[in-house]
Amino acid sequence: MTFTTTTPRLADVDVGDELPPLPIPLTRTLIVATAIASRDYQDVHHDPTLAQQRGSKDIFMNILTTNGFVGRFVTDWAGPDAVIKKVAIRLGAPNYPGDTMTITGQVTAKDEAAGTVDVALRGANSLGDHVTGTVTLELPR
């Protein structure tokens, strides 16, 4: 696990800075447990037979779990003093068991007046992009 206990200062962050990648092994247990933890009892997140009857090859990760991993990705880099101000994500290819999603990102904007940075991110698996988007973080000055 990669995370920091110190928050980067706004002055230390530049547009173009790369965040450390976050690989997430997609186990069946992870997909089922996180769906249950987020109270998402839709059968496509825990029952392979019903997921297949609905046109999916297997169970797949829910959006609440994806959003949680996006938050973890940026806060592992930004540390405990950063504040997430905005999350704008879009889902693509499903996250199926047995694959790995790797989230990567880069600082794409910096607003000195607001004290914020934008991080563009991509979470990809063997099928393509599972999640893409931007997170705005407020960093200490």
C-alpha positions as CSV (number, residue, x, y, z in Angstrom):
1,M,0.0,0.0,0.0
2,T,1.3,3.4,-0.9
3,F,0.1,6.4,1.1
4,T,1.4,9.5,2.7
5,T,0.9,10.9,6.2
6,T,1.9,14.4,5.1
7,T,0.0,16.6,2.7
8,P,1.9,18.3,-0.1
9,R,1.7,22.1,0.1
10,L,0.1,23.9,-2.8
11,A,3.5,25.5,-3.7
12,D,5.1,22.1,-4.1
13,V,2.6,20.8,-6.7
14,D,3.0,21.6,-10.4
15,V,0.7,21.0,-13.4
16,G,2.0,17.8,-15.0
17,D,2.9,16.0,-11.7
18,E,2.1,12.3,-11.9
19,L,0.5,10.5,-9.0
20,P,1.7,7.1,-7.9
21,P,-0.3,4.4,-9.7
22,L,-2.8,2.3,-7.6
23,P,-3.2,-1.3,-8.7
24,I,-6.3,-2.9,-7.3
25,P,-6.7,-6.7,-7.7
26,L,-10.3,-7.4,-8.5
27,T,-11.2,-10.4,-6.4
28,R,-14.7,-11.8,-6.2
29,T,-14.6,-11.2,-2.4
30,L,-13.7,-7.5,-3.0
31,I,-16.6,-7.0,-5.4
32,V,-19.2,-8.7,-3.3
33,A,-18.0,-7.3,0.1
34,T,-17.8,-3.7,-1.1
35,A,-21.3,-3.9,-2.7
36,I,-22.7,-5.2,0.6
37,A,-20.7,-2.6,2.6
38,S,-22.3,0.2,0.5
39,R,-25.7,-1.5,0.9
40,D,-26.0,-2.2,-2.8
41,Y,-27.8,-5.5,-2.9
42,Q,-28.4,-5.6,-6.7
43,D,-27.9,-9.2,-7.8
44,V,-25.4,-8.3,-10.6
45,H,-22.9,-7.5,-7.8
46,H,-23.0,-10.8,-6.0
47,D,-24.8,-13.5,-8.0
48,P,-22.9,-14.7,-11.1
49,T,-25.9,-16.7,-12.6
50,L,-28.3,-13.7,-12.3
51,A,-25.6,-11.3,-13.7
52,Q,-25.2,-13.6,-16.7
53,Q,-29.0,-13.8,-17.2
54,R,-28.9,-10.0,-17.4
55,G,-26.3,-10.0,-20.1
56,S,-23.0,-9.7,-18.1
57,K,-20.2,-12.2,-18.2
58,D,-20.0,-12.2,-14.4
59,I,-20.7,-10.1,-11.3
60,F,-19.1,-6.6,-11.5
61,M,-18.1,-3.8,-9.2
62,N,-20.6,-1.1,-8.3
63,I,-20.2,2.6,-8.8
64,L,-20.0,3.4,-5.0
65,T,-16.9,1.1,-4.8
66,T,-15.4,2.8,-7.8
67,N,-16.0,6.2,-6.3
68,G,-14.4,5.0,-3.0
69,F,-11.3,3.8,-4.8
70,V,-11.1,7.2,-6.7
71,G,-11.1,8.9,-3.3
72,R,-8.5,6.6,-1.9
73,F,-6.3,7.2,-5.0
74,V,-6.2,11.0,-4.6
75,T,-6.0,11.0,-0.8
76,D,-3.1,8.4,-0.7
77,W,-1.2,11.0,-2.7
78,A,-2.6,14.2,-1.1
79,G,-2.5,13.1,2.5
80,P,-4.8,13.8,5.5
81,D,-4.9,17.6,5.3
82,A,-6.2,17.7,1.7
83,V,-9.9,18.3,1.2
84,I,-11.8,16.8,-1.8
85,K,-13.9,19.6,-3.2
86,K,-15.3,17.9,-6.3
87,V,-15.4,14.5,-7.9
88,A,-16.6,14.1,-11.5
89,I,-16.2,10.5,-12.9
90,R,-17.6,8.5,-15.7
91,L,-17.8,4.7,-15.8
92,G,-16.8,2.6,-18.8
93,A,-15.8,-1.1,-19.0
94,P,-16.9,-3.2,-16.1
95,N,-14.6,-4.4,-13.3
96,Y,-14.9,-8.2,-13.3
97,P,-13.3,-10.7,-10.8
98,G,-9.9,-12.0,-11.8
99,D,-8.7,-8.7,-13.4
100,T,-6.8,-5.8,-12.0
101,M,-7.8,-2.1,-12.2
102,T,-4.9,0.3,-12.1
103,I,-5.6,3.9,-11.4
104,T,-3.3,6.6,-12.7
105,G,-3.5,10.3,-12.6
106,Q,-1.8,13.7,-13.2
107,V,-2.2,17.2,-11.9
108,T,-3.9,19.1,-14.8
109,A,-4.7,22.5,-13.2
110,K,-3.6,24.6,-10.3
111,D,-5.6,27.6,-8.9
112,E,-3.4,29.5,-6.5
113,A,-6.3,31.9,-5.5
114,A,-8.6,29.0,-4.6
115,G,-5.8,26.8,-3.2
116,T,-6.9,23.9,-5.4
117,V,-5.5,21.4,-7.9
118,D,-7.3,19.3,-10.4
119,V,-6.2,15.7,-10.9
120,A,-7.3,13.9,-14.1
121,L,-7.5,10.2,-13.5
122,R,-8.0,6.9,-15.3
123,G,-8.7,3.5,-13.8
124,A,-8.1,0.8,-16.5
125,N,-8.5,-2.9,-16.6
126,S,-7.9,-5.5,-19.4
127,L,-11.1,-4.4,-21.1
128,G,-10.2,-0.7,-21.2
129,D,-11.1,2.3,-19.1
130,H,-13.3,1.4,-16.1
131,V,-13.4,5.0,-14.8
132,T,-12.2,8.4,-16.0
133,G,-12.6,11.8,-14.5
134,T,-11.3,14.7,-12.5
135,V,-11.0,15.3,-8.8
136,T,-10.5,18.8,-7.4
137,L,-8.5,19.0,-4.1
138,E,-7.8,21.8,-1.8
139,L,-4.3,21.7,-0.5
140,P,-2.8,23.6,2.4
141,R,-0.8,26.6,1.6
